[in-house]
Amino acid sequence: MIKSTKNDIEIVENKVKSKPGRPTLCTPELVKMAEDYLDGGWKNQEDHTFPSVLSLAIYLGVSRQVLYKWRTEDNQPIIDILARANELGEFILVQKGVDGKFNSAITKLVLGKHGYSEKIENTNKNEIKDMPTEDLEARLREIRGQSPITKADVH
């Protein structure tokens, strides 16, 4: 007959509750380091012009893919940190780009990753397409600053 103690049952229950595989390296200390980085620590890092997920990964000593993997594990602190890194980086890019402190071409390129794009809106609704010739001529004269044509001008 097999005897089990209360301690044996707790050990088995804890093993069932734990996730299989290696334990995550995402420790509370690492989360604190990430928060400190985004709270301004990035400014003290050489070559970190603005915070991003990539610069955060380099600072923490992990790959960007590891950060994204932690995000998919429903790790709420990491989800919030990655969102904050993206938003803070976007904000600084916009501000410094507008101020002319960042190269405009590079700023435009990086902001494209944040959903920004250069659009030229066409406001021409083809209103002239169905306009009678007389009205077109009158509109053209108006644009040129010329006086309208009268019936006396036609003869």
N, C-alpha and C positions, 0 to 999 in steps of 0.2 A: 504494500500500500504506500502511495506517495503522499508525503506530508508537505503541505505548503504553509508557509508562515505569512503573516500580514505583510512583512517586508518583501517577500518574494512576489506577492501579488502587485505591490506598488511598483517594483522594478519592471515587471512585465507591462503594466499599464503605461508607464512612462515611455517604454520602448515603442509601444503601439502608437502613442500620441506624437512621437518625434518623427520628423521627416527623414526619409532615407537619403543616403549620400553623405558627402562631406558637409561638415557644419559651415555655415556662412562666415565669411571674414568681416561682414558688416557688423561691427561691434558698436556699442554706445560711444566708445572713445572715437571711433572713426566718424560717426555721425556728428559728434561735437567738433571734430577737426573740420569737417565740411561746412558746418554752420559758421565757425570762426572765419573760414576762408571767404565765405560769401558776405560776412559782416565787415569786410574791409581787409582781411588778411591777404587777399589777392594783390592788393596794392604794394605789399612788401616783397612780392616775388619778382625777381628779375625776369624780364621778358613776358610778364603777364599784363598785357595792355588793357584787357577787359576780361571779366569772368565769363567762362563758358563751361559746358560739360567736359570738353576736352581738357581745358586748363585745370579744372577740378580733379579730373582723373589723374593727371600728371602729378598734381600736388599730393593726392592721397596715395600715389604709388600703385594704382590699379589701372586696368584698361577701361576705355569708354564702354566696351561691351559688358564688362563686369558690372558697371553702374546700371546699365540698362537691364541686365539680368536680375539684379537686386530689385529693380523697379517692378519687374513682372512677378516677383515673389510676394506681391502685396505688402511690400515694406514701406509703410506710409511715410516715415521720416525721409527715406530716399526719394520717394515720389515727390514730396514737397521740395526737397533740396534740388532735384533736377529741374523742376518747374521754375524755381526761384533763380537758378543759375541761368536758364534760358531768358527769363524775363529781365533780369538785371543786366545781362550782356546786351540784350536788345535795346534796353533803355540807354545804356552808356553809348552804344553805337549811334543811336539816333542823335543824342545830345552832342556828342563830339563830332559827328558828321555834319550836323547843322552849324556848329561853331567853327567848322573848318579845321579842327584839330586832328582829324583823321583824314587819310587819303580818300577822296570821294569815290574813286573806282573800287577800292577794296571795301569800303563801307557798303556800297551798293551791292557788291558781290555777296558779302556776308549777310546782309539784311535779306537777300533773296532766300536764304535758308530759314528766315523767320516769316516768310509769306509776303514780303514786300515785292512789288514789281513796278516797273515804269510803264504807265499806260498813257496813251494819248487818246482822248475821247473825241470822237468825230461827232460834232453837233450838226453837221449838214444833213438834213433830213430829206434831201432831194426835193425841196420845195419848188425849185425852179424847173423841175422836170416837166410838169404839166402846165407851166405858166405860158400864157399867150405871148407871142413875139413882141407885141406892142408893150406889154407890161415888162418884159425882159429888157427892152431898150430903155424904158423909163427908169427901171431900177439901176441899170448900168450908168446912165447919165447921173443919177442921184449919187451913186458911189463915187463917181469921178468929180462930183461937185459942179456939174454942169446944170444949166437950167432945163426944165422939162420941155419937150417938143410940143409945140402947139400946131393946130391945123394950118395956120398961116405959114409955118416952117415947112410943111410938106409940099406946098405948091411952089 
